[in-house]
């Protein structure tokens, strides 16, 4: 190779890092741009199962409890998505539940929020309340065990109820969403969970003493593995690997 060619190669090699740094400089994206990108990068067929589990439990000072649970799982074998509802109740070992005397006022705006709204309002002593929304994304190709479909089918516009010494739970399907409500006995309070229409709501009102309330909504997404021997995927990865040796 003659001298002029060597000089050309050396000049290109010296210029490469500067070109790479200017051409691949990170640029911060605005929130509005990020908002338009949500959900755009899941390849067709990757989501093989989607499920939701909603449960509410109320236990009063006497040990009486009431629980409502609704679950739905959708996968490639699902013909008609359906919620399955279970209600359970148990009596405590102590009798003589006192009547709550607390009074919670206001809060009408909590039911009209968008996105996720969680609230706990108490007018009593010794109460414990939890609101929790969880999202689990897995890639093992297996649906979570807690999505086993059993219980009473909840039809659109219908309601499933259950009661115990602790109170009454109602699970209903209205306006394309799911609602689970507990009305505790002896004026101890109430709880509410809703999901649908782009809104998740969890709220508890406590007007008595020494109650335990637990509201949980869990979303489960199972992704399928396309495998590492996908020709199109490997082709893209090989191109990226080639850029590494050039300093990109």
Order of alpha helices (4+ residues) and beta strands (2+ residues): alpha-alpha-beta-beta-beta-beta-beta-beta-beta-beta-beta-beta-beta-beta-alpha
